[in-house]
Amino acid sequence: MTRKELEQKAEALRTLNREKNKCKKEFSVYKKILEKAGGISAEEQAQLDKIEATIAKVEEAIAIKRQKILQINTDLKSLKRKKEDDPIERQIDYQLSISLETFITIKYWRLDQPNEAPVILPKVELENETDFPIVSIPSNTKVEVYTWAKVIFIDANLLTSNDEEVLQKDFSATIHIDKKGKFSLLDSNETVTINNHEKLKGYDITLGIKYISGGASIRLQAKGLAKGKTLEESYKNWDSKDKKTTFVMTDQVLKSIAPTLVLQPEKYIVPAPISKKLIFESENQAILSCDQLRTLYQWWKNLNAELKSKIENREAYIKVIGYTTKTGKDTYNLKLGGERALDVKKSLELIIGKNSEEDPIAEIKYLSQGEWSLNPKRYVKILVIER
């Protein structure tokens, strides 16, 4: 990305932020007017909550984009070289772009549910020495941790498009957490991927992952280093004469971090037996969503009377699991699956009813599996579980 493109993105972000602040101010004024006009109805409050949630999403997106722009700006400054006014020196054909991406991806399988798909957690990006995220993992699981780093060399001559060279290193580890929360390393693996490595033969990156077992947690430390010996750049003069210049770059640390990711085991709970399942499947999820209240009512109506009684007396509870297709980012899909499950939970609470204290009769839990379903058409799964 050029400096001009970066400035354009920054200006677009500032414009978006100004519009967001304007909408936020108007929203606040509108809310105060409604309050002064005699209170806010439940329907109006629901609309206000949606608007407020949308503003929060925009603020979160702005913060993420601002952080990325700041990082790109830092990278551009670190790679900038002093150039003379000579026209030969100003017409560079090749450029070096070295970046270290350190993401930690975690997924786990419940060993007491062998037929269930793995649970994929949102990616964790470790950027600073002070990063110390703690991720809770259920006990009695198999956990896979994955991360990677890479260097890219891009041909800056617009007449060519395939002269991109990549050196990438991947690291993965498989860990077992037993029912008591004790960790053990099952396997670890590092692979190297090279594409057209001729110009990158003087460069290397290191990615060190430390597995530390101690107490009730493990730590994964990711550290990245990029360094180069020599780099030859090609130039074209105004009279079409070629010139090549060799730069020497020794031990250039582009990003070196050692933050810590802690996997914290949760207390193992013996799973309750599943008495009955209901799976919604539909190619057109929009139709299902529009018709789900009637479908849920029919399901509750036809449910076994004994099982109904257990739910109403809280001898059993309902679990709703939301799914999505693989369209969109995994973090968005995880959130969308949760929203779908929550929507079904609210519908079931309406159908089953409330007690004299206006609390829901049934205990209904919900969670999201996002896009990780063995059946891509699955919308939600409803489980009735006896205690």
C-alpha positions in Angstrom: 0.0 0.0 0.0 1.3 3.4 -0.9 1.4 6.5 1.3 -1.3 8.2 -0.8 -3.6 5.1 -0.5 -3.0 5.0 3.2 -3.9 8.7 3.6 -7.1 8.1 1.5 -8.1 5.3 3.8 -7.4 7.4 6.9 -9.5 10.3 5.5 -12.3 7.9 4.7 -12.1 6.6 8.3 -12.2 10.1 9.7 -15.3 10.8 7.6 -17.0 7.7 8.9 -16.1 8.6 12.4 -17.7 12.1 12.0 -20.9 10.6 10.6 -21.0 8.1 13.5 -20.6 10.9 16.0 -23.3 12.9 14.3 -25.7 9.8 14.4 -24.8 9.2 18.0 -25.6 12.8 19.0 -28.9 12.7 17.1 -29.8 9.4 18.7 -29.2 10.9 22.2 -31.4 13.9 21.4 -34.2 11.7 20.0 -34.1 9.4 23.1 -34.4 12.4 25.5 -37.4 13.7 23.5 -39.1 10.4 23.8 -38.5 10.3 27.5 -39.9 13.8 28.0 -42.9 12.9 25.9 -44.3 10.5 28.5 -41.9 7.6 28.5 -40.7 5.0 26.1 -42.8 2.0 25.0 -41.4 -1.5 24.8 -41.5 -1.4 21.0 -39.7 2.0 21.0 -37.1 0.7 23.5 -36.5 -2.3 21.3 -35.8 0.0 18.3 -33.6 2.2 20.4 -31.6 -0.9 21.6 -31.1 -2.0 17.9 -29.9 1.5 16.9 -27.6 1.7 19.9 -26.2 -1.8 19.1 -25.6 -0.7 15.5 -23.7 2.4 16.7 -21.6 0.2 19.0 -20.7 -2.1 16.0 -19.7 0.8 13.9 -17.5 2.1 16.8 -15.9 -1.3 17.1 -15.2 -1.5 13.3 -13.7 2.0 13.4 -11.4 1.1 16.2 -10.2 -2.0 14.3 -9.6 -0.1 11.1 -7.8 2.7 13.0 -5.5 0.2 14.6 -4.7 -1.4 11.2 -4.0 2.0 9.6 -1.6 2.8 12.4 0.2 -0.5 11.9 0.4 0.0 8.2 1.8 3.5 8.8 4.4 2.1 11.1 5.4 -0.6 8.6 5.7 2.0 5.8 8.0 4.1 8.0 10.2 1.2 8.9 10.6 0.1 5.2 11.1 3.7 3.8 14.6 4.3 2.4 16.3 7.6 1.6 16.4 8.3 -2.2 18.4 10.8 -4.1 17.1 13.1 -6.8 18.8 11.2 -9.5 16.0 9.8 -11.9 17.7 6.5 -11.9 17.3 6.1 -8.1 13.6 7.2 -8.3 12.4 4.5 -10.7 12.6 1.3 -8.6 11.3 -1.8 -10.2 11.2 -4.0 -7.1 10.3 -3.5 -3.5 10.6 -5.7 -0.4 7.6 -6.1 1.9 8.3 -8.1 5.0 5.5 -8.7 7.4 5.1 -10.9 10.4 1.6 -12.1 11.1 1.1 -13.7 14.5 -2.4 -15.1 15.0 -3.3 -17.9 17.3 -6.2 -20.1 16.2 -7.7 -22.5 18.8 -10.2 -25.3 18.3 -11.2 -28.1 20.6 -13.1 -31.4 20.5 -15.2 -32.7 23.5 -14.0 -36.2 24.1 -17.4 -37.2 25.6 -19.2 -36.0 22.4 -17.3 -37.8 19.6 -19.9 -37.1 17.0 -20.0 -33.3 17.5 -18.0 -30.9 15.2 -15.0 -29.1 16.8 -15.6 -25.8 18.5 -13.7 -23.0 16.8 -12.8 -20.0 19.0 -12.2 -16.5 17.5 -8.7 -15.8 16.4 -6.4 -14.2 18.9 -3.8 -11.7 17.6 -0.7 -11.3 19.7 0.8 -7.9 19.0 2.4 -6.6 22.2 4.6 -7.8 25.0 1.8 -6.9 27.4 -0.8 -9.1 25.6 -1.9 -11.7 28.1 -5.3 -13.1 27.0 -6.8 -16.0 28.9 -9.0 -18.4 27.0 -11.3 -20.9 28.8 -11.3 -24.4 27.5 -13.6 -27.2 28.8 -11.8 -30.2 30.5 -11.8 -33.6 28.9 -11.0 -32.1 25.5 -8.5 -32.4 22.7 -7.2 -28.9 21.7 -5.4 -27.8 18.5 -3.4 -24.6 18.5 -2.2 -23.1 15.2 -0.1 -20.0 14.2 2.0 -18.8 11.3 4.5 -16.1 10.1 5.6 -15.1 6.6 7.7 -12.8 4.4 6.6 -11.6 1.0 8.6 -10.1 -1.8 6.5 -8.3 -4.5 7.5 -7.2 -7.9 6.6 -3.5 -8.2 6.8 -3.5 -12.0 3.2 -3.2 -13.1 3.9 -5.2 -16.4 4.3 -8.4 -14.4 1.9 -9.9 -12.0 3.3 -13.3 -11.0 6.6 -12.3 -9.4 5.4 -12.7 -5.9 7.6 -14.7 -3.5 6.6 -16.1 -0.2 8.4 -17.7 2.7 5.9 -19.0 5.3 6.3 -21.0 8.5 3.4 -22.7 10.2 3.3 -24.2 13.7 0.7 -26.4 15.3 0.3 -28.2 18.5 -2.2 -30.7 19.8 -2.9 -30.8 23.5 -5.0 -33.1 25.7 -6.8 -31.7 28.8 -8.1 -34.5 31.0 -11.1 -34.4 33.3 -9.0 -33.0 36.2 -7.7 -30.1 34.0 -4.2 -31.6 33.5 -2.4 -30.7 30.3 -0.3 -33.0 28.1 1.3 -32.3 24.7 0.2 -34.9 22.1 2.0 -33.6 19.0 3.6 -30.5 17.5 4.6 -29.7 14.0 6.4 -27.0 12.0 6.1 -26.7 8.2 7.8 -24.3 5.8 6.2 -23.2 2.5 8.3 -21.5 -0.2 7.1 -20.0 -3.4 9.8 -18.8 -6.0 12.4 -18.3 -3.3 15.2 -17.0 -5.5 15.1 -13.4 -4.2 14.3 -14.4 -0.7 17.2 -16.8 -0.3 19.1 -14.3 1.8 16.2 -13.8 4.2 14.7 -15.9 7.0 12.1 -15.7 9.7 11.8 -17.5 13.0 8.7 -18.4 14.8 9.2 -19.9 18.3 6.4 -21.4 20.2 7.1 -22.4 23.8 4.8 -24.9 25.5 4.8 -24.4 29.2 2.9 -26.8 31.4 2.4 -25.7 34.9 -0.5 -25.5 37.4 -3.9 -25.3 35.8 -2.8 -23.6 32.6 -0.4 -23.7 29.7 1.3 -20.8 27.9 2.1 -20.4 24.3 4.8 -17.7 23.6 5.0 -16.5 20.0 8.1 -14.6 18.8 8.8 -13.5 15.3 12.1 -12.3 13.7 12.8 -11.4 10.0 16.4 -10.7 8.9 18.2 -10.4 5.5 21.7 -10.6 4.2 21.6 -8.8 0.8 19.0 -7.5 -1.5 19.6 -6.6 -5.2 17.2 -4.0 -6.7 16.9 -3.3 -10.4 16.5 0.2 -11.8 15.8 1.7 -15.3 17.3 4.9 -16.4 15.5 7.6 -18.5 17.6 6.4 -21.5 16.6 2.7 -20.9 20.0 1.8 -19.5 19.8 -0.7 -16.7 21.5 -0.4 -13.4 21.5 -2.8 -10.4 22.3 -1.8 -6.8 22.9 -4.2 -3.9 21.8 -3.2 -0.5 23.1 -4.9 2.7 20.5 -5.5 5.4 21.7 -7.3 8.5 19.5 -8.7 11.2 16.6 -6.5 10.6 14.0 -7.2 13.3 10.7 -6.2 11.9 8.6 -7.4 14.7 9.7 -9.3 17.7 7.1 -10.1 20.3 6.8 -12.6 23.2 3.2 -12.2 24.5 1.6 -15.1 26.4 -1.6 -16.9 25.6 -3.1 -18.9 28.6 -5.5 -21.8 28.1 -7.5 -22.1 31.3 -9.3 -25.4 31.8 -12.9 -25.3 33.1 -14.2 -27.7 35.7 -15.4 -30.9 34.1 -19.1 -31.5 34.3 -20.5 -34.9 33.4 -22.9 -34.3 30.5 -26.6 -35.0 31.1 -28.3 -37.6 28.9 -30.1 -36.1 25.8 -33.7 -37.2 25.9 -34.9 -35.6 22.6 -33.5 -33.6 19.7 -35.1 -31.3 17.2 -33.0 -30.1 14.3 -34.1 -27.3 12.0 -32.8 -27.7 8.4 -33.7 -25.5 5.5 -32.1 -24.4 2.3 -33.8 -21.0 2.6 -33.1 -19.8 6.1 -35.1 -16.6 5.6 -38.3 -18.7 5.1 -37.5 -20.7 8.2 -36.8 -17.6 10.2 -40.2 -16.1 9.2 -42.0 -19.3 10.0 -40.1 -20.5 13.1 -42.6 -19.3 15.7 -45.3 -21.6 14.3 -42.8 -24.4 13.9 -41.6 -24.1 17.5 -45.2 -24.0 18.7 -45.9 -27.2 16.9 -42.8 -28.8 18.3 -43.8 -27.9 21.9 -47.4 -29.0 21.3 -46.3 -32.5 20.1 -43.6 -33.0 22.8 -44.0 -35.9 25.1 -46.2 -34.9 28.1 -43.8 -36.4 30.7 -40.9 -34.5 29.1 -43.0 -31.3 29.1 -43.6 -31.8 32.8 -39.9 -32.2 33.5 -39.2 -29.0 31.7 -41.9 -27.1 33.5 -40.7 -28.4 36.9 -37.1 -27.6 35.9 -36.1 -31.3 36.1 -34.8 -30.8 32.5 -33.6 -27.8 30.6 -33.5 -26.8 26.9 -30.3 -26.0 25.1 -30.4 -24.0 21.8 -27.3 -24.1 19.5 -27.1 -21.6 16.6 -25.3 -22.3 13.3 -24.5 -20.3 10.1 -23.2 -21.1 6.6 -19.5 -20.4 5.8 -20.3 -17.1 4.1 -18.6 -14.2 6.0 -15.8 -14.0 8.5 -15.7 -16.6 11.3 -16.0 -14.0 14.1 -19.2 -12.6 12.4 -20.6 -16.1 11.9 -20.0 -17.0 15.6 -21.9 -13.9 16.6 -24.7 -14.5 14.1 -25.1 -18.1 15.3 -25.6 -16.7 18.8 -28.2 -14.2 17.7 -30.2 -17.0 15.9 -30.0 -19.2 19.0 -31.1 -16.3 21.2 -34.0 -15.5 18.9 -35.2 -19.1 19.2 -34.8 -19.0 23.0 -37.0 -15.9 23.2 -39.7 -17.6 21.0 -39.7 -20.7 23.2 -40.0 -18.6 26.4 -43.0 -16.9 24.8 -44.6 -20.3 23.9 -43.9 -22.1 27.1 -45.0 -19.1 29.2 -44.1 -17.5 32.5 -44.8 -18.2 36.2 -46.7 -16.0 38.7 -43.6 -13.9 39.2 -43.3 -13.2 35.5 -40.1 -15.4 35.2 -39.8 -17.9 32.3 -41.2 -21.3 33.3 -38.4 -23.2 31.4 -34.7 -22.9 31.8 -33.3 -22.3 28.3 -29.6 -22.0 27.6 -28.1 -20.9 24.2 -24.8 -20.9 22.5 -23.2 -20.5 19.1 -21.2 -22.9 16.9 -21.0 -20.4 14.1 -20.2 -22.1 10.7 -18.9 -25.3 12.2 -21.7 -27.8 11.5 -21.5 -31.2 9.9 -24.7 -30.2 8.0 -24.3 -26.9 6.1 -28.1 -26.5 6.0 -28.5 -26.6 9.7 -30.0 -23.4 11.3 -30.4 -24.3 15.0 -30.3 -27.4 17.0 -32.6 -27.8 20.1 -31.7 -30.2 22.8 -33.9 -31.2 25.8 -31.6 -32.4 28.6 -32.6 -34.2 31.8 -30.7 -33.2 34.9 
